[in-house]
């Protein structure tokens, strides 16, 4: 697999010069999602509120990012 900017350190780990590391992980249990995957608007809405309640969300100090919604 080609990962520009990353180097292979073992069969399943690729770090870059910024300290980021890509590594695949397998999780057997089904995801605990607040809405069905085929209901994009409800899933987006509920995950947005979940993230906000946890203190996450867009960072205003790095500028606005364009919406990915159509």
PDB file as gemmi writes it, atoms N, CA and C in Angstrom:
CRYST1    1.000    1.000    1.000  90.00  90.00  90.00 P 1                      
ATOM      1  N   UNK A   1       0.837  -1.162   0.000  1.00  0.00           N  
ATOM      2  CA  UNK A   1       0.000   0.000   0.000  1.00  0.00           C  
ATOM      3  C   UNK A   1       0.889   1.234   0.000  1.00  0.00           C  
ATOM      4  N   UNK A   2       0.564   2.206  -0.839  1.00  0.00           N  
ATOM      5  CA  UNK A   2       1.329   3.451  -0.880  1.00  0.00           C  
ATOM      6  C   UNK A   2       0.671   4.489   0.017  1.00  0.00           C  
ATOM      7  N   UNK A   3       1.445   5.063   0.931  1.00  0.00           N  
ATOM      8  CA  UNK A   3       0.972   6.111   1.829  1.00  0.00           C  
ATOM      9  C   UNK A   3       1.970   7.261   1.768  1.00  0.00           C  
ATOM     10  N   UNK A   4       1.790   8.194   0.830  1.00  0.00           N  
ATOM     11  CA  UNK A   4       2.740   9.300   0.705  1.00  0.00           C  
ATOM     12  C   UNK A   4       2.925  10.046   2.033  1.00  0.00           C  
ATOM     13  N   UNK A   5       4.186  10.243   2.420  1.00  0.00           N  
ATOM     14  CA  UNK A   5       4.499  10.941   3.652  1.00  0.00           C  
ATOM     15  C   UNK A   5       4.628  10.027   4.858  1.00  0.00           C  
ATOM     16  N   UNK A   6       4.256   8.768   4.708  1.00  0.00           N  
ATOM     17  CA  UNK A   6       4.350   7.795   5.797  1.00  0.00           C  
ATOM     18  C   UNK A   6       5.396   6.746   5.455  1.00  0.00           C  
ATOM     19  N   UNK A   7       6.007   6.163   6.475  1.00  0.00           N  
ATOM     20  CA  UNK A   7       6.989   5.098   6.250  1.00  0.00           C  
ATOM     21  C   UNK A   7       6.573   3.859   7.040  1.00  0.00           C  
ATOM     22  N   UNK A   8       6.908   2.710   6.545  1.00  0.00           N  
ATOM     23  CA  UNK A   8       6.567   1.457   7.207  1.00  0.00           C  
ATOM     24  C   UNK A   8       7.558   1.169   8.321  1.00  0.00           C  
ATOM     25  N   UNK A   9       7.041   0.904   9.531  1.00  0.00           N  
ATOM     26  CA  UNK A   9       7.919   0.509  10.635  1.00  0.00           C  
ATOM     27  C   UNK A   9       7.680  -0.942  11.027  1.00  0.00           C  
ATOM     28  N   UNK A  10       6.525  -1.478  10.704  1.00  0.00           N  
ATOM     29  CA  UNK A  10       6.266  -2.913  10.786  1.00  0.00           C  
ATOM     30  C   UNK A  10       5.102  -3.220   9.859  1.00  0.00           C  
ATOM     31  N   UNK A  11       4.615  -4.449   9.886  1.00  0.00           N  
ATOM     32  CA  UNK A  11       3.590  -4.865   8.927  1.00  0.00           C  
ATOM     33  C   UNK A  11       2.297  -4.058   9.032  1.00  0.00           C  
ATOM     34  N   UNK A  12       2.013  -3.457  10.197  1.00  0.00           N  
ATOM     35  CA  UNK A  12       0.755  -2.740  10.363  1.00  0.00           C  
ATOM     36  C   UNK A  12       0.910  -1.406  11.087  1.00  0.00           C  
ATOM     37  N   UNK A  13       1.992  -0.673  10.817  1.00  0.00           N  
ATOM     38  CA  UNK A  13       2.172   0.652  11.424  1.00  0.00           C  
ATOM     39  C   UNK A  13       2.954   1.544  10.476  1.00  0.00           C  
ATOM     40  N   UNK A  14       2.398   2.752  10.238  1.00  0.00           N  
ATOM     41  CA  UNK A  14       3.010   3.698   9.324  1.00  0.00           C  
ATOM     42  C   UNK A  14       3.052   5.080   9.969  1.00  0.00           C  
ATOM     43  N   UNK A  15       4.192   5.530  10.491  1.00  0.00           N  
ATOM     44  CA  UNK A  15       4.292   6.877  11.044  1.00  0.00           C  
ATOM     45  C   UNK A  15       4.703   7.889   9.965  1.00  0.00           C  
ATOM     46  N   UNK A  16       4.460   9.174  10.251  1.00  0.00           N  
ATOM     47  CA  UNK A  16       4.974  10.221   9.385  1.00  0.00           C  
ATOM     48  C   UNK A  16       5.898  11.121  10.198  1.00  0.00           C  
ATOM     49  N   UNK A  17       6.437  12.152   9.583  1.00  0.00           N  
ATOM     50  CA  UNK A  17       7.392  13.036  10.264  1.00  0.00           C  
ATOM     51  C   UNK A  17       6.744  13.963  11.292  1.00  0.00           C  
ATOM     52  N   UNK A  18       5.417  14.018  11.334  1.00  0.00           N  
ATOM     53  CA  UNK A  18       4.710  14.867  12.290  1.00  0.00           C  
ATOM     54  C   UNK A  18       4.319  14.108  13.556  1.00  0.00           C  
ATOM     55  N   UNK A  19       4.632  12.804  13.615  1.00  0.00           N  
ATOM     56  CA  UNK A  19       4.284  11.997  14.780  1.00  0.00           C  
ATOM     57  C   UNK A  19       2.952  11.280  14.667  1.00  0.00           C  
ATOM     58  N   UNK A  20       2.251  11.450  13.539  1.00  0.00           N  
ATOM     59  CA  UNK A  20       0.997  10.726  13.328  1.00  0.00           C  
ATOM     60  C   UNK A  20       1.319   9.286  12.958  1.00  0.00           C  
ATOM     61  N   UNK A  21       0.511   8.350  13.419  1.00  0.00           N  
ATOM     62  CA  UNK A  21       0.716   6.936  13.096  1.00  0.00           C  
ATOM     63  C   UNK A  21      -0.596   6.360  12.576  1.00  0.00           C  
ATOM     64  N   UNK A  22      -0.530   5.702  11.433  1.00  0.00           N  
ATOM     65  CA  UNK A  22      -1.670   4.960  10.899  1.00  0.00           C  
ATOM     66  C   UNK A  22      -1.488   3.501  11.266  1.00  0.00           C  
ATOM     67  N   UNK A  23      -2.534   2.883  11.802  1.00  0.00           N  
ATOM     68  CA  UNK A  23      -2.481   1.457  12.103  1.00  0.00           C  
ATOM     69  C   UNK A  23      -3.905   0.908  12.094  1.00  0.00           C  
ATOM     70  N   UNK A  24      -4.112  -0.226  11.440  1.00  0.00           N  
ATOM     71  CA  UNK A  24      -5.457  -0.808  11.401  1.00  0.00           C  
ATOM     72  C   UNK A  24      -5.770  -1.537  12.710  1.00  0.00           C  
ATOM     73  N   UNK A  25      -7.017  -1.454  13.127  1.00  0.00           N  
ATOM     74  CA  UNK A  25      -7.464  -2.147  14.333  1.00  0.00           C  
ATOM     75  C   UNK A  25      -8.820  -2.785  14.052  1.00  0.00           C  
ATOM     76  N   UNK A  26      -9.011  -3.979  14.571  1.00  0.00           N  
ATOM     77  CA  UNK A  26     -10.271  -4.697  14.383  1.00  0.00           C  
ATOM     78  C   UNK A  26     -11.061  -4.674  15.683  1.00  0.00           C  
ATOM     79  N   UNK A  27     -12.317  -4.274  15.601  1.00  0.00           N  
ATOM     80  CA  UNK A  27     -13.218  -4.279  16.743  1.00  0.00           C  
ATOM     81  C   UNK A  27     -14.406  -5.164  16.390  1.00  0.00           C  
ATOM     82  N   UNK A  28     -14.592  -6.243  17.133  1.00  0.00           N  
ATOM     83  CA  UNK A  28     -15.630  -7.216  16.822  1.00  0.00           C  
ATOM     84  C   UNK A  28     -17.046  -6.757  17.156  1.00  0.00           C  
ATOM     85  N   UNK A  29     -17.279  -6.015  18.256  1.00  0.00           N  
ATOM     86  CA  UNK A  29     -18.666  -5.638  18.555  1.00  0.00           C  
ATOM     87  C   UNK A  29     -19.224  -4.660  17.525  1.00  0.00           C  
ATOM     88  N   UNK A  30     -20.535  -4.687  17.322  1.00  0.00           N  
ATOM     89  CA  UNK A  30     -21.124  -3.728  16.378  1.00  0.00           C  
ATOM     90  C   UNK A  30     -21.013  -2.312  16.928  1.00  0.00           C  
ATOM     91  N   UNK A  31     -20.943  -1.310  16.044  1.00  0.00           N  
ATOM     92  CA  UNK A  31     -20.834   0.074  16.515  1.00  0.00           C  
ATOM     93  C   UNK A  31     -22.095   0.500  17.272  1.00  0.00           C  
ATOM     94  N   UNK A  32     -21.906   1.351  18.252  1.00  0.00           N  
ATOM     95  CA  UNK A  32     -23.010   1.880  19.039  1.00  0.00           C  
ATOM     96  C   UNK A  32     -23.386   3.242  18.463  1.00  0.00           C  
ATOM     97  N   UNK A  33     -24.172   3.227  17.403  1.00  0.00           N  
ATOM     98  CA  UNK A  33     -24.549   4.452  16.710  1.00  0.00           C  
ATOM     99  C   UNK A  33     -25.937   4.917  17.155  1.00  0.00           C  
ATOM    100  N   UNK A  34     -26.149   6.230  17.215  1.00  0.00           N  
ATOM    101  CA  UNK A  34     -27.435   6.751  17.672  1.00  0.00           C  
ATOM    102  C   UNK A  34     -28.531   6.741  16.611  1.00  0.00           C  
ATOM    103  N   UNK A  35     -28.233   6.284  15.418  1.00  0.00           N  
ATOM    104  CA  UNK A  35     -29.225   6.193  14.342  1.00  0.00           C  
ATOM    105  C   UNK A  35     -28.712   5.186  13.320  1.00  0.00           C  
ATOM    106  N   UNK A  36     -29.590   4.744  12.463  1.00  0.00           N  
ATOM    107  CA  UNK A  36     -29.220   3.768  11.439  1.00  0.00           C  
ATOM    108  C   UNK A  36     -28.283   4.399  10.403  1.00  0.00           C  
ATOM    109  N   UNK A  37     -27.391   3.590   9.854  1.00  0.00           N  
ATOM    110  CA  UNK A  37     -26.459   4.086   8.839  1.00  0.00           C  
ATOM    111  C   UNK A  37     -27.169   4.588   7.586  1.00  0.00           C  
ATOM    112  N   UNK A  38     -28.336   4.039   7.295  1.00  0.00           N  
ATOM    113  CA  UNK A  38     -29.044   4.476   6.089  1.00  0.00           C  
ATOM    114  C   UNK A  38     -29.907   5.719   6.331  1.00  0.00           C  
ATOM    115  N   UNK A  39     -29.854   6.274   7.544  1.00  0.00           N  
ATOM    116  CA  UNK A  39     -30.561   7.520   7.858  1.00  0.00           C  
ATOM    117  C   UNK A  39     -29.532   8.611   8.134  1.00  0.00           C  
ATOM    118  N   UNK A  40     -28.878   9.073   7.075  1.00  0.00           N  
ATOM    119  CA  UNK A  40     -27.796  10.051   7.189  1.00  0.00           C  
ATOM    120  C   UNK A  40     -28.156  11.317   7.960  1.00  0.00           C  
ATOM    121  N   UNK A  41     -29.291  11.958   7.677  1.00  0.00           N  
ATOM    122  CA  UNK A  41     -29.629  13.179   8.410  1.00  0.00           C  
ATOM    123  C   UNK A  41     -29.775  12.958   9.919  1.00  0.00           C  
ATOM    124  N   UNK A  42     -30.455  11.881  10.329  1.00  0.00           N  
ATOM    125  CA  UNK A  42     -30.623  11.615  11.764  1.00  0.00           C  
ATOM    126  C   UNK A  42     -29.292  11.265  12.407  1.00  0.00           C  
ATOM    127  N   UNK A  43     -28.485  10.468  11.731  1.00  0.00           N  
ATOM    128  CA  UNK A  43     -27.176  10.090  12.265  1.00  0.00           C  
ATOM    129  C   UNK A  43     -26.295  11.327  12.434  1.00  0.00           C  
ATOM    130  N   UNK A  44     -26.252  12.185  11.424  1.00  0.00           N  
ATOM    131  CA  UNK A  44     -25.448  13.411  11.491  1.00  0.00           C  
ATOM    132  C   UNK A  44     -25.916  14.296  12.645  1.00  0.00           C  
ATOM    133  N   UNK A  45     -27.237  14.485  12.758  1.00  0.00           N  
ATOM    134  CA  UNK A  45     -27.807  15.337  13.802  1.00  0.00           C  
ATOM    135  C   UNK A  45     -27.466  14.805  15.194  1.00  0.00           C  
ATOM    136  N   UNK A  46     -27.696  13.529  15.413  1.00  0.00           N  
ATOM    137  CA  UNK A  46     -27.469  12.954  16.748  1.00  0.00           C  
ATOM    138  C   UNK A  46     -25.988  12.903  17.101  1.00  0.00           C  
ATOM    139  N   UNK A  47     -25.124  12.592  16.143  1.00  0.00           N  
ATOM    140  CA  UNK A  47     -23.683  12.584  16.433  1.00  0.00           C  
ATOM    141  C   UNK A  47     -23.156  13.987  16.686  1.00  0.00           C  
ATOM    142  N   UNK A  48     -23.718  14.987  15.996  1.00  0.00           N  
ATOM    143  CA  UNK A  48     -23.329  16.378  16.233  1.00  0.00           C  
ATOM    144  C   UNK A  48     -23.644  16.779  17.666  1.00  0.00           C  
ATOM    145  N   UNK A  49     -24.845  16.448  18.127  1.00  0.00           N  
ATOM    146  CA  UNK A  49     -25.230  16.785  19.504  1.00  0.00           C  
ATOM    147  C   UNK A  49     -24.422  15.992  20.522  1.00  0.00           C  
ATOM    148  N   UNK A  50     -24.155  14.721  20.245  1.00  0.00           N  
ATOM    149  CA  UNK A  50     -23.331  13.903  21.136  1.00  0.00           C  
ATOM    150  C   UNK A  50     -21.931  14.506  21.274  1.00  0.00           C  
ATOM    151  N   UNK A  51     -21.352  14.901  20.146  1.00  0.00           N  
ATOM    152  CA  UNK A  51     -20.005  15.487  20.150  1.00  0.00           C  
ATOM    153  C   UNK A  51     -19.987  16.815  20.894  1.00  0.00           C  
ATOM    154  N   UNK A  52     -21.008  17.645  20.689  1.00  0.00           N  
ATOM    155  CA  UNK A  52     -21.082  18.939  21.376  1.00  0.00           C  
ATOM    156  C   UNK A  52     -21.213  18.748  22.888  1.00  0.00           C  
ATOM    157  N   UNK A  53     -22.043  17.806  23.324  1.00  0.00           N  
ATOM    158  CA  UNK A  53     -22.206  17.561  24.762  1.00  0.00           C  
ATOM    159  C   UNK A  53     -20.907  17.063  25.390  1.00  0.00           C  
ATOM    160  N   UNK A  54     -20.072  16.393  24.603  1.00  0.00           N  
ATOM    161  CA  UNK A  54     -18.795  15.875  25.105  1.00  0.00           C  
ATOM    162  C   UNK A  54     -17.688  16.931  25.052  1.00  0.00           C  
ATOM    163  N   UNK A  55     -18.024  18.139  24.573  1.00  0.00           N  
ATOM    164  CA  UNK A  55     -17.040  19.216  24.513  1.00  0.00           C  
ATOM    165  C   UNK A  55     -16.309  19.313  23.195  1.00  0.00           C  
ATOM    166  N   UNK A  56     -16.716  18.528  22.216  1.00  0.00           N  
ATOM    167  CA  UNK A  56     -16.058  18.560  20.911  1.00  0.00           C  
ATOM    168  C   UNK A  56     -16.795  19.454  19.941  1.00  0.00           C  
ATOM    169  N   UNK A  57     -16.264  19.560  18.762  1.00  0.00           N  
ATOM    170  CA  UNK A  57     -16.887  20.364  17.724  1.00  0.00           C  
ATOM    171  C   UNK A  57     -15.842  21.152  16.974  1.00  0.00           C  
ATOM    172  N   UNK A  58     -16.281  22.026  16.085  1.00  0.00           N  
ATOM    173  CA  UNK A  58     -15.334  22.810  15.291  1.00  0.00           C  
ATOM    174  C   UNK A  58     -14.496  23.733  16.162  1.00  0.00           C  
ATOM    175  N   UNK A  59     -13.249  23.873  15.806  1.00  0.00           N  
ATOM    176  CA  UNK A  59     -12.349  24.792  16.509  1.00  0.00           C  
ATOM    177  C   UNK A  59     -12.395  26.136  15.822  1.00  0.00           C  
ATOM    178  N   UNK A  60     -12.812  27.154  16.530  1.00  0.00           N  
ATOM    179  CA  UNK A  60     -12.922  28.490  15.956  1.00  0.00           C  
ATOM    180  C   UNK A  60     -11.564  29.160  15.785  1.00  0.00           C  
ATOM    181  N   UNK A  61     -10.535  28.677  16.501  1.00  0.00           N  
ATOM    182  CA  UNK A  61      -9.223  29.315  16.426  1.00  0.00           C  
ATOM    183  C   UNK A  61      -8.437  28.927  15.187  1.00  0.00           C  
ATOM    184  N   UNK A  62      -8.926  27.964  14.389  1.00  0.00           N  
ATOM    185  CA  UNK A  62      -8.208  27.567  13.183  1.00  0.00           C  
ATOM    186  C   UNK A  62      -8.980  27.917  11.912  1.00  0.00           C  
ATOM    187  N   UNK A  63     -10.041  28.699  12.058  1.00  0.00           N  
ATOM    188  CA  UNK A  63     -10.804  29.109  10.884  1.00  0.00           C  
ATOM    189  C   UNK A  63     -11.952  28.182  10.604  1.00  0.00           C  
ATOM    190  N   UNK A  64     -12.806  28.607   9.749  1.00  0.00           N  
ATOM    191  CA  UNK A  64     -13.985  27.833   9.399  1.00  0.00           C  
ATOM    192  C   UNK A  64     -13.621  26.769   8.374  1.00  0.00           C  
ATOM    193  N   UNK A  65     -14.285  25.633   8.448  1.00  0.00           N  
ATOM    194  CA  UNK A  65     -14.124  24.592   7.443  1.00  0.00           C  
ATOM    195  C   UNK A  65     -15.421  24.489   6.671  1.00  0.00           C  
ATOM    196  N   UNK A  66     -15.340  24.247   5.376  1.00  0.00           N  
ATOM    197  CA  UNK A  66     -16.563  24.159   4.574  1.00  0.00           C  
ATOM    198  C   UNK A  66     -17.386  22.938   4.971  1.00  0.00           C  
ATOM    199  N   UNK A  67     -18.682  23.052   4.861  1.00  0.00           N  
ATOM    200  CA  UNK A  67     -19.579  21.937   5.173  1.00  0.00           C  
ATOM    201  C   UNK A  67     -19.411  20.868   4.110  1.00  0.00           C  
ATOM    202  N   UNK A  68     -19.537  19.614   4.533  1.00  0.00           N  
ATOM    203  CA  UNK A  68     -19.471  18.511   3.577  1.00  0.00           C  
ATOM    204  C   UNK A  68     -20.861  18.094   3.116  1.00  0.00           C  
ATOM    205  N   UNK A  69     -21.861  18.747   3.674  1.00  0.00           N  
ATOM    206  CA  UNK A  69     -23.220  18.402   3.262  1.00  0.00           C  
ATOM    207  C   UNK A  69     -23.537  19.039   1.918  1.00  0.00           C  
ATOM    208  N   UNK A  70     -24.340  18.334   1.118  1.00  0.00           N  
ATOM    209  CA  UNK A  70     -24.719  18.900  -0.194  1.00  0.00           C  
ATOM    210  C   UNK A  70     -25.604  20.100  -0.063  1.00  0.00           C  
TER     211      UNK A  70                                                      
END                                                                             
